[in-house]
Amino acid sequence: MKEEKSSEILKQVRKIEIKTRGLSSDIFAGHYHSAFKGRGMAFSEVREYRVGDDVRDIDWNVTARSNKPHIKVFEEERELTMMLMVDVSGSRGFGSTERIKKNLLTEIAAVLAFSASETGDKVGCILFSDRIEKFIPPKKGRSHILMIIRELIEFTPESRGTSLAEPVRYLTGALKKRGTAFLISDFLTTPADTTAFEESLRIASSKHDIVGIRLYDPREAELPDVGIVEMKDAESGAGVWVDTSSRAVREEYTAAWNQRTEEMERLLRRCRVDVATVATNEDYVKSLIKLFKRR
């Protein structure tokens, strides 16, 4: 049984690699480079000031010693680090279309990882629920990315809850140099954690380039009229019976969803974090390209 399971997982990994590596090579690598690589600047040298140089780059210590104005020269860093912060809580198993959230986040994480690899960056991964479930240190190479994909497919978390604050706090401590981090989640969490999330995100976004990838299923935004049904929370297990034939119930459900969405989007804007929203029945390629182009 173990051999059969291992063989099936390898097939899934290979299938995802073929699809997402092709997208990375043909579409995303260039967009990723222009959106993120140019933001990583490292000190190169000090030289004499020339007409047209930015006065904000003047090195006053060298200028004072030499009695001639000198400026600091920066160049694009050849190597950056990308961290994938991936939500592995219970809600990732939900899906009312052909693709559940878990499959969507795995594909998106793979595309981003291969895109970073194409430009020579290291890739690491933080798997989280309401705690840090696993940390995969940043490395280069195809085999490393395939290992990350395999973990996303077969990893079983200890908890089913969600804390967005936990991976962001962990990122701040784990990544010392400035890097790029993608928070891939459905962003469904508690009000208390939302407050902690904003506090930790403000700190992290001042040190790193953080981007949110928000996933959702159409049934989370709108209820169909299918009579009385039992709805269960995928994380807590709590259930409630709902009369979906009631128009008022359906409208209240959608209004609550829209309110939560707007509040989270405002929070991310306050913390200067760009975000792409992708539904399980949508083409994530268009959403990611649109995100990269507006940066």
C-alpha positions as CSV (number, residue, x, y, z in Angstrom):
1,M,0.0,0.0,0.0
2,K,2.8,2.4,0.9
3,E,4.5,1.7,-2.5
4,E,1.2,2.4,-4.3
5,K,0.7,5.6,-2.4
6,S,4.2,6.7,-3.1
7,S,3.9,6.0,-6.8
8,E,0.6,7.9,-7.0
9,I,2.2,10.9,-5.2
10,L,5.1,10.9,-7.6
11,K,2.6,10.9,-10.5
12,Q,0.9,13.9,-9.1
13,V,4.2,15.7,-8.5
14,R,5.3,15.0,-12.1
15,K,1.9,16.2,-13.5
16,I,2.1,19.4,-11.6
17,E,5.8,19.9,-12.6
18,I,5.0,19.5,-16.3
19,K,2.1,22.0,-16.2
20,T,3.6,24.6,-13.9
21,R,7.2,24.5,-15.1
22,G,6.0,25.2,-18.6
23,L,4.0,28.2,-17.4
24,S,7.0,29.5,-15.5
25,S,9.3,29.2,-18.4
26,D,7.0,30.6,-21.0
27,I,4.9,33.2,-19.1
28,F,5.9,33.9,-15.5
29,A,9.7,34.1,-15.3
30,G,9.8,37.5,-17.1
31,H,7.0,39.0,-15.2
32,Y,8.4,37.7,-11.9
33,H,11.8,39.2,-12.7
34,S,10.4,42.7,-13.5
35,A,8.0,42.7,-10.6
36,F,10.5,41.5,-7.9
37,K,14.1,41.3,-8.9
38,G,14.5,45.0,-9.6
39,R,13.4,45.7,-6.0
40,G,16.4,43.9,-4.5
41,M,19.3,46.4,-4.5
42,A,22.7,45.7,-3.0
43,F,25.5,48.2,-2.3
44,S,28.2,48.0,-4.9
45,E,30.8,50.8,-4.6
46,V,31.4,54.5,-3.9
47,R,32.4,56.8,-6.7
48,E,32.7,60.6,-7.3
49,Y,29.4,62.5,-7.8
50,R,28.5,63.2,-11.4
51,V,26.0,65.7,-12.7
52,G,22.5,64.1,-12.8
53,D,23.2,61.7,-9.9
54,D,20.6,61.5,-7.1
55,V,21.8,63.6,-4.2
56,R,20.0,61.2,-1.8
57,D,22.8,58.7,-2.6
58,I,25.6,60.9,-1.4
59,D,28.0,59.2,1.0
60,W,28.6,62.0,3.5
61,N,31.4,60.3,5.3
62,V,33.5,59.7,2.2
63,T,32.6,63.2,0.9
64,A,33.9,64.8,4.2
65,R,37.2,62.8,4.1
66,S,37.9,63.5,0.4
67,N,36.5,67.0,0.2
68,K,34.8,65.9,-3.0
69,P,31.2,64.7,-3.3
70,H,30.9,60.9,-3.6
71,I,27.8,58.7,-3.9
72,K,26.9,55.2,-3.1
73,V,26.3,53.0,-6.1
74,F,23.7,50.1,-5.9
75,E,23.1,47.3,-8.3
76,E,20.4,44.7,-8.6
77,E,21.0,41.7,-6.4
78,R,21.8,38.6,-8.4
79,E,20.2,36.3,-5.9
80,L,17.1,36.8,-3.8
81,T,15.1,34.5,-1.6
82,M,11.5,33.7,-2.1
83,M,9.4,32.3,0.8
84,L,6.1,30.5,0.2
85,M,3.8,30.8,3.3
86,V,1.2,28.2,2.5
87,D,-2.1,27.6,4.4
88,V,-2.6,23.8,5.2
89,S,-5.6,24.3,7.5
90,G,-8.8,22.3,7.3
91,S,-10.5,24.7,5.0
92,R,-8.1,24.0,2.1
93,G,-10.0,20.7,1.5
94,F,-13.2,22.6,0.5
95,G,-14.3,22.7,-3.1
96,S,-17.6,22.8,-5.0
97,T,-16.0,22.8,-8.5
98,E,-13.6,20.4,-10.2
99,R,-10.7,21.8,-8.2
100,I,-10.5,22.1,-4.4
101,K,-8.5,24.9,-2.8
102,K,-5.7,22.5,-1.9
103,N,-5.0,21.7,-5.5
104,L,-5.2,25.3,-6.5
105,L,-2.7,26.5,-3.9
106,T,-0.4,23.7,-4.8
107,E,-0.3,24.7,-8.5
108,I,0.1,28.4,-7.7
109,A,2.9,27.7,-5.2
110,A,4.7,25.5,-7.9
111,V,4.4,28.2,-10.5
112,L,5.9,30.8,-8.2
113,A,8.6,28.5,-7.1
114,F,9.7,27.5,-10.7
115,S,9.5,31.2,-11.7
116,A,11.9,32.1,-8.9
117,S,14.1,29.2,-9.8
118,E,14.3,30.4,-13.5
119,T,15.8,33.7,-12.3
120,G,18.3,32.0,-9.9
121,D,16.6,32.6,-6.6
122,K,16.4,30.4,-3.6
123,V,13.0,29.1,-2.6
124,G,11.8,28.2,0.9
125,C,8.4,27.2,2.3
126,I,6.5,27.7,5.6
127,L,3.5,25.4,6.0
128,F,1.1,26.7,8.6
129,S,-2.3,26.1,10.2
130,D,-2.9,27.9,13.6
131,R,0.8,27.0,14.2
132,I,3.9,26.5,12.2
133,E,3.5,23.0,10.8
134,K,6.8,22.8,8.9
135,F,9.6,25.0,7.7
136,I,11.6,24.1,4.6
137,P,14.8,26.3,4.4
138,P,15.5,28.1,1.1
139,K,17.5,26.3,-1.5
140,K,18.0,26.3,-5.2
141,G,17.4,23.5,-7.7
142,R,14.7,21.4,-9.3
143,S,14.9,18.6,-6.8
144,H,14.3,21.1,-3.9
145,I,11.2,22.5,-5.6
146,L,9.8,19.0,-6.3
147,M,10.3,18.2,-2.6
148,I,8.2,21.3,-1.7
149,I,5.5,20.2,-4.2
150,R,5.4,16.7,-2.7
151,E,5.0,18.2,0.8
152,L,2.1,20.3,-0.4
153,I,0.4,17.2,-1.8
154,E,0.9,14.7,1.0
155,F,1.5,16.8,4.2
156,T,-0.9,16.1,7.0
157,P,-1.1,19.0,9.5
158,E,-1.4,18.5,13.3
159,S,-4.1,21.2,13.5
160,R,-7.0,22.2,11.3
161,G,-7.3,25.8,12.5
162,T,-5.8,29.0,10.9
163,S,-3.6,31.8,12.2
164,L,-2.3,34.2,9.6
165,A,-0.2,35.9,12.2
166,E,1.9,32.9,12.9
167,P,3.7,32.4,9.5
168,V,4.3,36.2,9.2
169,R,5.9,36.3,12.7
170,Y,8.0,33.3,11.8
171,L,9.1,34.8,8.5
172,T,10.4,37.9,10.2
173,G,12.7,35.7,12.4
174,A,13.7,33.2,9.8
175,L,14.5,35.5,6.9
176,K,17.3,37.9,7.9
177,K,18.0,39.5,4.5
178,R,15.3,41.2,2.5
179,G,13.3,38.8,0.4
180,T,10.0,38.1,-1.3
181,A,7.2,36.2,0.4
182,F,3.9,35.0,-0.9
183,L,1.1,34.3,1.6
184,I,-1.1,31.7,-0.1
185,S,-4.4,31.2,1.9
186,D,-8.1,31.7,1.9
187,F,-7.6,34.3,4.6
188,L,-10.4,32.8,6.7
189,T,-9.4,33.4,10.3
190,T,-10.8,34.7,13.7
191,P,-11.2,38.4,14.6
192,A,-8.6,38.1,17.3
193,D,-6.1,36.6,14.9
194,T,-6.9,39.3,12.3
195,T,-5.7,42.0,14.8
196,A,-2.5,40.0,15.5
197,F,-2.0,39.4,11.8
198,E,-2.1,43.1,11.0
199,E,0.4,43.9,13.7
200,S,2.8,41.2,12.6
201,L,2.3,42.1,8.9
202,R,3.2,45.8,9.5
203,I,6.6,44.7,10.9
204,A,7.2,42.0,8.2
205,S,6.3,44.2,5.2
206,S,8.8,46.9,6.3
207,K,11.5,44.3,5.9
208,H,10.3,42.1,3.1
209,D,8.3,42.3,-0.1
210,I,5.1,40.5,0.8
211,V,2.3,39.5,-1.6
212,G,-1.0,37.9,-0.8
213,I,-2.7,35.2,-2.9
214,R,-6.2,34.8,-1.7
215,L,-8.1,31.7,-2.7
216,Y,-11.8,31.1,-2.4
217,D,-14.6,28.8,-3.7
218,P,-17.7,30.3,-5.3
219,R,-19.9,28.5,-2.7
220,E,-18.2,30.5,0.0
221,A,-19.3,33.7,-1.6
222,E,-22.9,32.8,-2.6
223,L,-25.3,30.1,-1.5
224,P,-27.4,28.2,-4.1
225,D,-31.1,27.6,-3.5
226,V,-31.1,23.9,-2.6
227,G,-33.5,23.8,0.4
228,I,-32.5,23.0,4.0
229,V,-28.9,21.8,4.3
230,E,-26.4,21.2,7.0
231,M,-23.2,23.3,6.8
232,K,-20.1,22.4,8.7
233,D,-17.0,24.4,9.5
234,A,-14.1,22.5,8.0
235,E,-11.7,23.7,10.8
236,S,-13.8,23.5,14.0
237,G,-16.3,20.8,12.9
238,A,-19.2,22.8,14.1
239,G,-22.4,22.4,12.1
240,V,-25.6,24.4,11.5
241,W,-28.7,23.8,9.5
242,V,-29.5,26.5,6.9
243,D,-32.6,27.1,4.9
244,T,-31.1,28.1,1.6
245,S,-34.5,28.5,0.0
246,S,-34.8,31.7,1.9
247,R,-33.8,34.7,-0.2
248,A,-33.1,36.7,3.0
249,V,-30.7,34.0,4.3
250,R,-28.9,33.9,1.0
251,E,-28.5,37.7,0.8
252,E,-27.3,37.8,4.4
253,Y,-24.8,35.1,3.7
254,T,-23.4,37.0,0.7
255,A,-23.4,40.3,2.5
256,A,-21.3,38.8,5.3
257,W,-18.9,37.4,2.8
258,N,-18.5,40.7,1.1
259,Q,-17.9,42.5,4.4
260,R,-15.2,40.1,5.4
261,T,-13.5,40.4,2.0
262,E,-13.6,44.2,2.1
263,E,-12.2,44.3,5.6
264,M,-9.3,42.0,4.7
265,E,-8.5,44.0,1.5
266,R,-8.4,47.2,3.6
267,L,-6.1,45.6,6.1
268,L,-3.7,44.4,3.3
269,R,-3.7,47.9,1.7
270,R,-2.9,49.5,5.1
271,C,0.1,47.2,5.4
272,R,1.2,47.9,1.7
273,V,0.6,44.3,0.6
274,D,-0.5,43.6,-2.9
275,V,-3.0,40.8,-3.3
276,A,-4.5,38.6,-6.1
277,T,-7.8,36.9,-5.5
278,V,-8.4,33.6,-7.3
279,A,-11.6,31.4,-7.3
280,T,-11.3,27.6,-7.7
281,N,-13.2,27.8,-11.0
282,E,-11.0,30.6,-12.4
283,D,-7.8,30.7,-14.4
284,Y,-5.1,31.7,-12.0
285,V,-2.7,32.6,-14.8
286,K,-4.6,35.8,-15.7
287,S,-4.8,36.8,-12.0
288,L,-1.1,36.4,-11.4
289,I,-0.1,38.2,-14.5
290,K,-2.4,41.1,-13.7
291,L,-0.8,41.2,-10.2
292,F,2.7,41.2,-11.5
293,K,2.0,43.9,-14.1
294,R,0.6,46.4,-11.6
295,R,3.6,46.2,-9.4
